[in-house]
Every structure is written in structure tokens, then in C-alpha cells.
């Protein structure tokens, strides 16, 4: 799982045609989240970055985890509206957490240093963490495959990821959006307590607690 912050001033190679550069600029503008989105009133970037990726391993890992947690929640009987709200809410919360951390880094920067201003993030990881948090609270003893191979209780998976993200939250050398992960997980936990804890919201979850 990983939301990827990266710099916007990457070199443009000669192999990029004007059309390719324009397409890339549009994708960076509308499908990544960054500090100037609020000033430019690009509010949709609180959601759209969740559906964009760069590396193959990034999207593959996220889709595997997303599929795993989604199948579990659907087996528990979650309603489509609640499922959609959990996904969108986790995306927004994760991106807001990333922006908050980027804003804090920006305030701490020395004059002339603009790395935080140019940071961008994208990826489904915040959503994955939100879904995982909800599942871990609904059926903590259910097992999932860690790294796609090792069966472990879902509560332990979420605890390990949360501890790792918390430990590296202020690591400026990291290329993972740890704040976005924690924001998504926090939303998933709160959403479970507010909207999913009632047995009617997940009518079949009790079958997986046995």
C-alpha cells in the first residue's frame, strides 16, 4: 500500500511531443492532490487522485487489498450507499490529511525552499486503509493474506500498517503518503462506529466472528 508524493518539476524529455506534455499536465492537474488545489478551486482532486496511479506495483497492490476488503464488506451485507460513502469518505479524508501535512511542512520550510509546495499525491491507499479499518472493527479475527501470502488476523494487519505509517509520518525522505494512509484509516474507523456498528448495517458480519 502506498500513496506516492512526488515533485512536479520533473524534467521533460525530448521524446515527449506537445500533445503528450499537454496530456501529462492535465493528468497532474486533475488527478493528483497538491497544495494549490484549494486556491485554484479544484475541489474534485480530493477524490480523483484515488483513481490514478503511476507504477504497476502500486496499482496492483492497492487493487489486491481493495478487492480483499471489498469482498469481505459485501459478504457482510453492506448496503451500496454505505459502501460508496465509505470509499469516497476515505479518499477525501486521506487527501485532506496529506494536504494538512504538506501545509505544515510548507510552514516549516526555510525561505527559498518550496519542496512541500510542489508535492503531489495519488493512489487508492487511503481508501484501502479506510476499508481495512472498517473490516478490522467489524470482524477483527477474520484473516487476510499479508503480502498476498501469509494469513494473519485483519486487526494485526491494520495495527502493523498504522504503526508503520505513524512511525514514518514525518520522514521527509519517504516516498509514501503516510498521512494519507492514516487519514483514510481514521475515517474508516469513525465511519464504522457511526454508520456500520448497528447489526442492521452489516447483517451477516456475525457469521464471520464465530
C-alpha positions in Angstrom: 0.0 0.0 0.0 1.4 3.4 -0.8 0.3 6.9 -1.8 3.1 8.4 -3.7 4.1 12.0 -3.1 6.4 13.4 -5.8 7.9 16.6 -7.2 6.2 18.4 -10.0 9.4 19.8 -11.6 10.5 16.5 -13.2 12.5 17.1 -16.4 10.6 16.9 -19.6 12.4 14.6 -22.1 12.7 15.4 -25.8 10.7 12.3 -26.6 7.6 13.9 -25.3 5.5 15.5 -28.0 3.5 18.7 -27.3 0.3 16.6 -27.1 2.0 14.2 -24.6 3.1 17.1 -22.5 -0.3 18.6 -22.5 -1.9 15.3 -21.5 0.6 14.9 -18.7 0.0 18.4 -17.5 -3.8 17.8 -17.4 -3.4 14.5 -15.6 -1.1 16.1 -13.0 -3.5 19.0 -12.6 -6.7 17.0 -12.2 -5.7 13.6 -10.9 -3.2 14.4 -8.2 -3.7 16.4 -5.0 -1.4 19.3 -4.1 -1.4 22.5 -2.0 -2.6 24.9 -4.6 -5.8 23.0 -5.5 -7.8 24.9 -2.9 -6.6 28.3 -4.3 -7.4 27.1 -7.8 -10.8 25.7 -6.6 -10.0 22.2 -7.9 -12.1 20.5 -5.2 -12.5 17.3 -7.2 -8.9 16.5 -6.6 -9.9 15.4 -3.1 -11.4 12.3 -4.9 -9.8 11.9 -8.3 -6.3 11.1 -7.1 -7.6 7.9 -5.5 -8.2 6.5 -9.0 -4.8 7.4 -10.5 -1.5 5.5 -10.2 1.9 5.6 -11.9 3.8 2.3 -11.0 2.4 -1.1 -11.9 3.2 -2.5 -8.5 1.4 0.4 -6.8 -1.9 -0.2 -8.6 -1.6 -4.0 -8.3 -1.0 -3.9 -4.6 -3.8 -1.4 -4.0 -6.3 -3.3 -6.2 -5.5 -6.6 -4.4 -6.1 -5.1 -1.0 -9.1 -3.1 -2.2 -10.7 -6.3 -3.7 -10.0 -8.3 -0.5 -11.6 -5.8 1.9 -14.4 -5.0 -0.5 -15.4 -8.7 -0.9 -15.4 -9.0 2.9 -17.7 -6.0 3.4 -20.0 -7.1 0.7 -20.2 -10.6 2.2 -21.1 -8.9 5.5 -24.1 -7.3 3.7 -23.1 -3.7 3.5 -25.6 -1.6 1.5 -24.3 0.0 -1.7 -24.8 3.6 -0.4 -22.8 2.9 2.7 -20.1 1.1 0.7 -19.9 4.1 -1.6 -19.8 6.6 1.2 -17.0 4.6 2.9 -14.9 4.7 -0.3 -15.5 8.4 -1.1 -15.1 9.5 2.6 -11.8 7.6 3.0 -10.5 9.1 -0.2 -11.4 12.6 0.9 -10.1 12.1 4.4 -6.8 10.6 3.1 -6.2 13.5 0.7 -7.1 16.1 3.4 -4.6 14.5 5.7 -1.9 14.7 3.0 -2.7 18.4 2.4 -2.5 19.1 6.1 0.9 17.5 6.4 2.1 19.3 3.3 0.9 22.6 4.7 2.7 22.0 7.9 5.9 21.2 6.1 5.5 24.3 4.0 5.3 26.5 7.1 8.5 24.9 8.5 10.5 25.4 5.3 13.3 27.9 5.0 13.0 30.8 2.6 13.6 29.7 -0.9 12.7 26.1 -0.2 9.5 25.1 -2.0 9.6 21.3 -1.8 6.3 21.0 0.1 4.6 23.4 -2.3 5.4 21.1 -5.2 4.5 17.8 -3.5 1.7 15.8 -5.1 0.0 12.6 -4.1 -2.1 10.0 -5.8 -3.3 6.4 -5.2 -6.0 4.3 -3.7 -4.2 3.6 -0.4 -6.2 5.9 1.7 -9.4 4.1 0.6 -7.8 0.8 1.2 -6.9 1.8 4.7 -10.4 3.0 5.3 -11.9 -0.2 4.2 -9.4 -2.2 6.2 -10.2 -0.2 9.3 -13.9 -0.9 9.0 -13.3 -4.6 8.4 -10.9 -4.9 11.3 -13.5 -3.4 13.7 -16.4 -5.4 12.2 -14.6 -8.8 12.3 -11.2 -8.4 13.9 -10.4 -12.2 13.9 -11.0 -12.6 10.1 -7.8 -13.5 8.3 -6.3 -11.8 5.2 -3.2 -12.6 3.3 -0.3 -10.3 4.3 1.8 -9.6 1.2 -0.6 -11.9 -0.6 0.8 -15.0 1.0 0.8 -15.0 4.9 -2.7 -15.5 6.6 -2.9 -13.2 9.6 -5.8 -11.6 11.5 -7.1 -8.4 9.9 -6.7 -6.5 13.1 -3.0 -7.3 13.2 -2.5 -6.2 9.6 -4.1 -2.8 10.3 -2.2 -2.4 13.5 1.1 -3.1 11.7 0.4 -0.7 8.9 -0.9 2.0 11.2 2.2 1.7 13.5 4.5 1.8 10.4 2.7 4.9 9.0 2.8 6.6 12.4 6.5 5.9 12.8 7.4 7.4 9.4 4.9 10.2 9.4 7.5 12.9 9.5 10.1 11.1 7.4 10.7 13.6 4.5 12.8 11.0 2.7 9.9 8.7 2.4 8.0 8.5 -0.9 4.9 7.1 0.8 2.0 9.3 1.8 1.8 8.1 5.4 -0.5 10.9 6.4 -3.0 9.9 3.7 -3.0 6.3 5.0 -3.7 7.4 8.5 -6.4 9.8 7.4 -8.2 7.1 5.4 -7.9 4.6 8.3 -9.3 7.2 10.8 -12.3 7.8 8.5 -12.9 4.1 8.2 -12.8 3.6 11.9 -15.1 6.6 12.6 -17.5 5.6 9.8 -17.8 2.1 11.3 -18.6 3.4 14.7 -21.2 5.9 13.3 -22.8 4.0 10.4 -21.8 0.3 10.5 -21.7 -0.8 14.1 -25.5 -1.4 14.1 -26.1 -5.0 13.3 -28.6 -4.0 10.6 -25.8 -2.2 8.7 -23.7 -5.4 8.4 -26.4 -8.1 8.9 -24.1 -11.1 8.1 -20.9 -9.9 9.8 -21.8 -12.1 12.9 -21.2 -15.2 10.8 -17.6 -14.2 10.3 -17.0 -13.6 14.0 -17.5 -17.2 15.0 
